[in-house]
Amino acid sequence: MTDENKNKPINKKERMKIPRQKMPEQLPQDRVRNFKEVPYGLTPQLAMEEAKRCLECPKPPCIAGCPVEVNIPAFIKLVAEGDFIGAARKIKETNALPAICGRVCPQEEQCEQVCVLTKKHKSVGIGNLERFVADYEREHGKVEIPKLPPSTGKKIAVVGSGPAGLTVAADLAQMGHKVTIYEALHKPGGVLIYGIPEFRLPKAIVQSEVNYLMQLGVEVKTSYVVGKLDTVDELFEMGFDAIFIGTGAGLPNFMKIEGENFNGIYSANEFLTRSNLMAAYDFPNMDTPIFVGENVAVLGGGNTAMDSVRTSLRLGAKNAYIVYRRSRTEMPARIEEIHHAEQEGVQFMFLTNPIKYIGDENGWVKAMECIKMELGEPDASGRRRPVEIKGSNFVLPVDTVVVAVGNSSNPLIPQTTPGLKTNKWGNIEVDPNTQMSSRPGVFAGGDIVTGGATVILAAGAGKVAARAIHKYVMGIPFDEPKKEEAKPAVR
Amino acid sequence: MFKIIDKKELCENVHQFRIEASHLVQKAKAGQFVILRKDDKGERVPMSIGGLDKNKGLLTVVIQEVGKTSASMNRMKIGESFADVVGPLGIPSHIEKFGHCICIGGGVGIPPIFPIAQALKMAGNRVTTIIGARNKSLLIFEEELSSASDRLLITTDDGSYGTHGFVTTVLQKLITDGEKIDMVIAIGPVPMMKAVVNTTREPKVKTLVSLNPIMVDGTGMCGACRVTVGGKTKFACVDGPDFDGHEVDFDEMTKRMKMYAKYEKVAYEKFLHNDCHLAKQIEEMR
């Protein structure tokens, strides 16, 4: 490309001719032996080429498709012009966590799904571009702390430092409030640290996003279990004007089948926490061990199941299975993750459900009895209900099982906060316009409200909560509830 | 942060720490536990609370060297700090006026019975405490428990001190003698707790046990600590640590406690080797 061509405006037709740029990534045979991130990220050239594909729609549907309303065409235009730092700052106007969202958001179901280009071509690689500019800004040491407004003198406690809590904290700090984050584990980041593996989201990136918040004046207290050390009411007594609860799902579901407490059977939370937060893959250099045998079955079809099964391969599993009771089309995991898992040699057993575990005399699991399923009528979720095929039982030899069939809500805070309303699943009930709970001044968002969902939905809830908390502590009345706007389907 | 203010060796391989943790100490109640992490490479290990000095804000824990983590903790010095002391975790022991309570502690289960005995006594109970060890030199916390109990009974496996036998030898005798017992709480090695429960099953004496299985987060998130109680899976960290002893599946718990035995051995041997090597180097430098 000559300099002359570079600045020449290109028309719509030419833009549509450019193919979607592929992000280079580690080869499957290499990456199954390491925990390094799978994609390398776009190069500046690839990013500018990709950015040129954006049609700069006058009424961009992608913005409405983003739970945190990033001005997508504006930042992409800056990328096309080579102003990567400007692009990063444009995103940060509404999204405090672009390096994370660029990696783990299901863009194919959000902004990219509604991109005008998808009608005839592939959508603009919005997620890849977001990731690129955030990485560029960080790697070039250009992360700038925005000028903060004068202090309001208001104090806000944020319980939990996952995506919801980090977003609330960032937004409120930028409005001049004093924010303190309380995290139960010893490192901040919540699911971004204990749950999502290094090969999908490097922990250094989470740390740098947390550092950014600290530079905004946010205080982070780790190893602080709210509900045990202090209750929500005690936080109010300590002088906080409002409290946001973003404690996540955090209580793993098991299938309640025979033999589930045999050794070798993990919840995905435990398996991933050992590997990620405790870095057990580096045992004995690190003190926390993790057991992975030769035949590993991971139960479930979501992103957590994919993270677990891909972790098991990296920890030496010879056969790594996904055992899922429905078929491929019903799998809730991101297509990209399923694709990566397949490339790495994960074996998928669809329409299969475990019914009991078989153990040895020392209490270790050695096999799993399964039954084949078929799809019946759609259930409440709209997905076809799996039904057992009588007599189709078979035994799968396994020495490690990871149960990744979802989480229930953690009871620590609801149990110790009188007057906090929860639904029958133990999730905190909130007004969706403000995220405020039944207790005035107590807001909540993320998985503790929705049950297990995505990083970006949690961040989106955090944004809504931050706006409402600002109004609440400043004595500004909440807006009249708006009519529910059409929102793209997200799970 | 979590500075070791005081430390002493109670018996071979068993050290008592008094750690600065004033906020936690103000909130903690008898029967709860904490999670300790030594440093950035360290495991998160659950530890029973062996005492709460609310005036000085000091937490007492007693650590027995059984592997690398406990060994390296026991080599920490006064003035050094733990990276994390998390808690108070778990549901406090249920304390009310039961009448005559028997507190039973074995080995390093003796220290955590101390705050419970204190609390039971405060609530107006008559407290009989039975503590046992393999031999006299391994018996710890005698003085503390003597002050917290109306009556302290001691057993040693080899008869070197107190009654010759196990804690259950004495417990059985109290039952046979027809003493009115309203409640028993036992903390110690799994075989001891199992034996206590077997002793009180027939006479139908309410018996609580405090379980300390393998944990990671200690807040209900991971499920490593699951135990079968009354045929149902419970998480010891959030549903316990105290459970009705007659309902606990101790055999399953024993097996689950051995989940990482091989790894623990590797880490411990590596640690002892390095430790030995280091000692030699220091010796040579002198």
Interface residues (C-beta under 8 A of the other chain):
Chain A: A184 L185 H186 Y194 T222 S223 V225 K228 L229 D230 G250 L251 P252 F254 K256 E260 N261 N263 G264 Y266 S267 N269 E270 T273 R274 M278 F283 P284 N285 M286 D287 T288 P289 F291 N362 G363 N410 P411 L412
Chain B: H23 L24 K27 R37 K41 G42 E43 R44 K68 T69 A83 D84 V85 V86 G87 P88 L89 V216 D217 T219 G220 M221 C222 G223 A224 R226 V227 T228 T233 F235 V238 E252 K255 R256 K258 M259 Y260 Y263 E264 V266 A267 K270
